[in-house]
Amino acid sequence: MSSLSRKRTTYDIIRDMLELSQHGIRKTNLMLSCRLSFDLLKKYLSILETHGLVKEEGRLIVITPKGSAVLQMLTRLDSLDREAKYLDKRLRELIPSTMDSHLKVSRTS
């Protein structure tokens, strides 16, 4: 699940919903686990169902094969994002003045 220290993106919420629906989950449990209001749950479920990422089986929301593929991509994207942030931080520690002055020049050009 996503960290509470930053604002969640749409991708974060969708990833969480897909992850939780892997073994089937009731709407109420999904809403509570993802920390969503009922209106937001309906909005996101509509998006996921429309695009064939989840389906309702009985009273459970379950992920589809397409949803599993999207979940893998979102998980990988999150991992790459965290790695990029870490590498950026390390580079700024190793060459702080060079990176900052170069970025200022690049932005104005």
N, C-alpha and C positions, 0 to 999 in steps of 0.2 A: 504494500500500500504506500501511497505517497506520503512524503514528509509533511508535518503540520507547520513547519517553519516558513513556508513560502506559499504564495497563492497558487492554487491548482489551476492547471490549464485544462482545456477541453480534452486534450489527449490524456492527461492524468486521470480525469474522471472516467473516460471511456475505457482506459486500460484497467482501472480498478473494477469497473462493472464487468468487463469481460473476464477478468481473473476470477472474480467471485462467482460467476455463472458457469464455471468449468464443470462443476459437479451438480449443478442445479441449485437454485436459490429462490425462495419466495420473495415477492416484491417488497414486502415490509422489511424483511431482513436485508435485502439489497439496499433499500433506502437508508436504513440505519447504519449499515456497514460502510456505505459510501458517504455518509453524512450529507445527504441531500434532502431538500424539502420534497413534499409529494409532487408539487408542480414541476420541479426540476427532474425528478425521477421520470415522470410521464414524458417530458421533453426528450430526455436522453434515450429512454426505452423506445420511443417512437423512431428516433434516428437509427438506433441499432437494429430495430426490426425492419424498417424500411430498406436498409442496406443489406439485410440478410446476415447480420452478425450474431444475432440471438433469435430465439423463437420461444414461444410459450408452449410448454408441454404440461397439460393439466394445470396445476397451480404453480408450476416451477418455471423460472426463466433459465434456459440452457443455451450455452454457446454453440454455434454452428461450426463446421469445418472452416468456412470463410472467416468467421470470428476468431478462430484459433490462429489462423495465419496473420490476421490483423494484430492480435495480441502479441504474437512473436515479434512483429515489426515494431510495435509501440514499445515493447520491453527493450529491444535493441536500440531504438532511438533514444530512450531514456538513458541507457548505459553510455551511449556515445556522447550525449549531452553532458553527463556527469564527468566523463573522461576529458572532454574539451575544456570544461570549467577548471578541472584540476590542472591540466597542462598549461592553461592560460595563467593561472595563479602561480605555478612554479616558474614559468618564464618571467613573469613580472618580478618575482623574488630574485631570480638570477641576473636579470638585466633590466632593472626597473627604470633607470633614467633614459636609457636608449629606447625602450619600448614606448614609454610615455611621450617622449619628444617626437618620435617617428609617427606615432598615431596622430598627434596634433597636426603635423605637417600633412599627413595623408588625408585627413578629413577636410582640410581647407583647400586642397588642390582640386 
